[in-house]
Amino acid sequence: MDTREAIVNRIKGLCEEKGFTINGIATHSAVPQGTVSDIVLGKTKNPGAVTIKKLCDGFGITLGEFFGTEVFDGLEQEVR
């Protein structure tokens, strides 16, 4: 799994856990729905830290809580 996939899975998991649809978290976090959809659909390859922070605010969690999972701890550095 790469970083992008881990972020997508985390957003989807938090939506399920918190009872949000993609549209709902977009509205709640003030991130455009198209931006959230592009991230989740893989069209956005490198979502920005500010966008992820806004999503975290919408979910009611910190950036540390977002990234503080075993999935992110186990990712290797991507080589280009």
C-alpha positions as CSV (number, residue, x, y, z in Angstrom):
1,M,0.0,0.0,0.0
2,D,1.3,3.5,-0.8
3,T,0.7,6.7,1.1
4,R,-2.1,7.8,-1.2
5,E,-4.0,4.6,-0.7
6,A,-3.5,4.8,3.0
7,I,-4.9,8.3,3.1
8,V,-7.9,7.2,1.0
9,N,-8.6,4.2,3.3
10,R,-8.3,6.4,6.4
11,I,-10.8,9.0,5.0
12,K,-13.2,6.2,4.0
13,G,-12.8,4.5,7.4
14,L,-13.4,7.8,9.3
15,C,-16.5,8.6,7.2
16,E,-17.9,5.2,8.1
17,E,-16.9,5.5,11.8
18,K,-18.3,9.0,12.1
19,G,-21.4,8.5,10.0
20,F,-20.4,10.8,7.1
21,T,-20.9,10.5,3.4
22,I,-18.2,11.9,1.2
23,N,-20.6,14.8,0.5
24,G,-21.2,15.2,4.2
25,I,-17.6,15.4,5.3
26,A,-16.9,17.9,2.5
27,T,-19.7,20.1,3.8
28,H,-18.7,19.6,7.5
29,S,-15.0,20.4,6.8
30,A,-15.5,23.2,4.2
31,V,-13.5,21.2,1.7
32,P,-15.1,21.3,-1.8
33,Q,-16.9,18.1,-2.5
34,G,-15.0,17.7,-5.8
35,T,-11.7,17.9,-3.9
36,V,-12.8,15.1,-1.5
37,S,-14.1,13.0,-4.3
38,D,-10.9,13.4,-6.3
39,I,-8.9,12.3,-3.3
40,V,-11.1,9.3,-2.6
41,L,-11.3,8.3,-6.3
42,G,-7.5,8.5,-6.7
43,K,-7.5,11.5,-9.1
44,T,-5.5,13.5,-6.6
45,K,-2.2,11.8,-6.1
46,N,-0.8,14.0,-3.3
47,P,-3.5,15.6,-1.2
48,G,-2.2,18.7,0.6
49,A,-1.6,18.9,4.4
50,V,-4.0,21.9,4.6
51,T,-6.8,19.8,3.0
52,I,-6.1,16.9,5.3
53,K,-6.1,19.2,8.3
54,K,-9.5,20.6,7.2
55,L,-10.9,17.1,6.9
56,C,-9.5,16.3,10.3
57,D,-11.3,19.3,11.7
58,G,-14.5,18.1,10.1
59,F,-14.0,14.6,11.6
60,G,-13.2,16.2,15.0
61,I,-9.7,14.7,15.2
62,T,-6.1,16.0,15.1
63,L,-3.6,15.4,12.4
64,G,-1.8,13.1,14.8
65,E,-4.9,11.0,15.2
66,F,-5.4,10.8,11.5
67,F,-1.8,9.6,10.8
68,G,-1.3,7.8,14.2
69,T,-2.2,4.4,12.9
70,E,-0.2,1.3,12.2
71,V,-0.9,1.6,8.5
72,F,1.0,4.9,8.3
73,D,3.7,3.7,10.6
74,G,4.4,0.8,8.3
75,L,4.7,2.7,5.1
76,E,8.0,2.8,3.3
77,Q,9.4,5.9,1.7
78,E,8.3,6.1,-1.9
79,V,11.1,6.3,-4.5
80,R,10.5,8.2,-7.7
